[in-house]
Structure formats: C-alpha cells, structure tokens
Amino acid sequence: MPKPGSTASFHRFSAPLTVPYPRAEPAGGQTNEDRAKEAEELRTARKYQFTAYDIASGLVLVSRGISYAQAGHDVRERAARRWGPAVAGDAARRHGTLVSDWVEVYAEALWRAQAPCQEAWPDTVLVGVLPLLAPGPGGRGGAPALAFSVFVALTHRPRGRPAIFAIRLSTGTGAAHWASFLEELDRERTGAPTRVVGDGSPALATAVRQVWPAEGGADTARPVLWYDEHLLREEARRICRRHGLDRREGRLWQTLQRGWRGRADWDAFASEARRHAVPDLDRWLALAGPVMERQLAARDRGRPVSRRPVRAALAELERRLGARRAAFGNRARTERLLRLMALDVSGVARVHAWADLICVWLERSGGRPASSQRRIADRGGRSSLRSRADVGGSPDHRAP
C-alpha cells in the first residue's frame, strides 16, 4: 500500500538483475527482435518476495553485527519465504547473498539521509583508527597480520550522543593512510575543522600538516591538533604503577588524578613528579608538559574535547566485526556495511525509520533502485580490500 501522502498508486521493490534469468534459452524460430524483448523482460524479477520492512529489518540486523547468512535466514523466517521444508542444521539454506545485495543497493541512500556533516566540516572533529588483525598465512600458528584498518570521524551533535559522520577502509594506519582519509573527507566538504582531536600519534600530526598546509593569514587555517588527554593520563598511570608509585595515600598519585582539571592542578602534579626524579616519568613529562599547558590554556567551556566516544565506537565496531574480519574481501560492499554499523552506533538505526527512508528513496527513483545489485562485485578472484595499491606508506600498528 502507498504511504500516506504518497502520489504513487503502488510500490515496486524489485531491482533489475544484471544477467538474464538462469537457464533462459530463446525458443526456436524467434526473430532477433523477439529475443531482445524477451531478454529485456527477463532482467527483472516478476515477483519480488520481500517488502521494504523486510529489507530494513535485514539491514538493521547486519548493522548490529549479525552475519549476512544469519540475517538472511531471520528475514526469510519472519517473512515466511522459506526455500522449502526446514532441515535442522542445513547450512546450505543459510547463505548471505540476500542481505548483502540489499547492503549494496540501499546502504548509500540510508547513509546520505542520516549521517551528519555531509556538506561542511564540523567545528570539532574526533578521529580514530581501528587496526584489525587476522591470522597470517600460516594459519592459527602464524603471526597476526593486518587484515584492514577502519578510519572514523565523529562530531558532537547539539542534542544527543556523538555521531559518526565519516568511516573509511584502508590497508594501513600510517601517515599516508591518515592523509588519504582526511583528504577524501576534505574534498567532500567545505571549510575546515577548527580542532582535530586525535590520539597524539606522529602519523596523524603529519597528515594534518599535509592536508591543511596553510596557516596564519591564509584563506583556510590549519586546524589545531588536540591530543587525547585520557591517553596521556593512562600512560602516566602506567609509569607510576611500574615504579610502585600508585599508593592512594601518596601525594604523587593524588595529584595525578586531579592534574587534568586546570592549570593549577597540573602545575602541582608536574612539581610533585619532578620531585620524585623517576627517569621514565621525567621523559614522559618532557613530552606531555608542553601539550597539556597549551591545551589547558585553550580549553573552551561548552566545547567537548574528550575522545571517549571514538574509543567506544571503535570498540563496538571491533566487536561487531569480530572473527569475520578475515572473511571480508570486497572493499566497496564492506564499506557500505560499516556505514550501516556507524549509523547504528550513532543511535539512528531503526527498522521503521529505515523502511520509510527506503520507500521515499524508491518513490523518487520511480520505484526502482538507481543501480542494480552486484555491480561492485570483485572479478577474477581478486580482493579489492586486500589490494595495497591504494595508498603508499608503511603501516603503523598503534592501538586506537
């Protein structure tokens, strides 16, 4: 049935197929014109078995970490579209092409409709990278190797939780990969962020200088690189624990906990740290001291600078990808799946909302998707996600 207010008399959800119906052979005696008409007719499924709600249900399932096969099975069960009598443990009936095709066709439309900051940079950007390791060529006994990395960028919304507004795949985590990520985002958006909150890695700092080289009176000033104070504090805590300086009644440990509130508290902690004369702590303070003095002086009330949402988002993405990380091979489809996961992590993935968005999008395109399924499939056994020709630079496997 059409949605209230819709001008369409009905909805068509069948996507054009990229190949004719399997085993369709032209009958003898047909002219070339007849064969062309029949081939054209066979490109579209005559009876599509799933509604927009079924499609949205499958997409929400995979956005929450359910496998393609399990999501397809659940959708078929809910829609009573089984292939035949259910057989316990019959794995052949649990393939993932149904929902993976939906991801390819509909994920981009959902992302464009719900992801924020698609036109212009937000004022403050929180960034992070998740390196996903998988067993090496030697199997379980081999050393883990980088399967792929996931770069994310978040922004704080005026009301509500922080949202992921960009997510990309790459084959490494070094400076060249950071620069490629930021350059792609910058080409898609106007302006520039005022502040980039990162993990303090040299790779990110190098990339920021490369992407935004202008400073001072230039039209586009370089964003201020803000370091994650949580990571700095955790490093100081590790040093204190390693040297037995983590006694709760000790003044060093007490000043360490309070040292991040303001300049006076930081000065008290720095003075106490120097008094203990621990070489590891002195070296850390030589690096962290100038950073904290600059950031404490530039703090603005009401402008969040905590990178906690990035750490939470990366941890959730890692959980959802789980043991399947080595199974992903198609870059474009995996990136679409990650965008659905990002929408769910941002709190906007809802079955009814996505069903409505799918209906609206299909109405605008005359009832059919803009592109048919499996257009982005890899050919000849090649894995587009494993290819390392996309960007140079050596990988840097720092933890997020």
Steps between C-alpha positions, in 0.01 A plus 500: 500500500626853435614712790270780619552804281667299225405566139590145398221246457731215603864427580732278304800367687649268239849600388609439139727199475839528334458173307202324336309242697712182541450230235280729291546391138323660204249276331567381150374710212517829690614813321779718635240757607303239694815379670595856598155561652512176696851568630391846610197358677706239683726759659240575767360254749125468439409443865721648767436331832610758756355830615682818598453399863672166429788680332536746790487213750787321326708816481451576869605145588831522315557851635504344846758237415280211384655309208354525151397135513325524836328825405373347176372198688319717755341716230376196310356347815322821597363549149410130463707486181678171559655309212342174610446283806734611777776251569681524830863591454468544124770762445435509128181696568684773690693694239549875521439632150146620576597760760843575352323604178274728703806654663643575157179657367357689800782579746619812320150651493457442874843647571432816298166545674622460860873572531576857613755747361486378140539851352726691739758422768386518862689730734656218707586162348581190702702244303632150554620189322432134572763253374341158457741210519439154359704179506787504254556267206618226735154462654446504872868454572606787276569851619193728477497734203299813430180398319387860451454819699190709568527879523216692666413866558240610755333824594304611804139575413325793674260256660558132535802274492804547274453376145734343246495716189776323304635145491751359253701185445873491435788256485713663770511756779804710411529867410419438132182316594396777742565759228295305245210481747506871586551610139197303386287655773631847416411463131142418594452790744532875506708693750728332752467383860625729775625214715598137429502279809723196450716247680820705480671271249770653276317350199189709566704816562684452171173445314339815644800709386479344155126542449480854642839662427371859529543695822470855624334735252416235241144445391483163676693482827641171621285331766639482849605144579366403842647198676292249690561589864365164612786321323754737656359438847494121448866503399591694815304250709684207341835659582398558861375143539819360348707682762267433794383862522128424480425506874167674549626689803808618314509863390626415149207271427250749643636793299505280188125439526425872542763635261271516196240736643689828453837670483549523876433128548733415210780711644461324836525159335799599283686635805435181696606283204832685469561464872495119470766511224380186318670491156199347321266757652737786420518396134123474483460841663739659249265393222164538671576825685497738199195325357298532820604859561380595151174306526416621850546858382276443195217318671158641423200434716226330307736359232546128567850367439475155654587221258305245701227470232765400245638227725150372567408501130816315397451241772143443383603468136768250596245295692257498209760404244639238737642182354358587157771757431702257286195409290438847354649542155294753305596851602195689374247263653688481831513878516123515445452249782721709729290807424189313613685400817604862549137613478405245764790598726381860462153392617293564186450147363131415538305250292193720445711808428711314248191349337359852459828629353517209257144570386570869450819427308326246276214743430749762383663249265175372352477196723838357408850538645741722312739208445458127480656258742847344475639782288790534743585130523869415466594314184749225432555404862654838579441654843456876476533531878835319512658706223773727635534712189257762629743699714867496579678509830591238752236385746519621857320255729429723795206413719199733467 
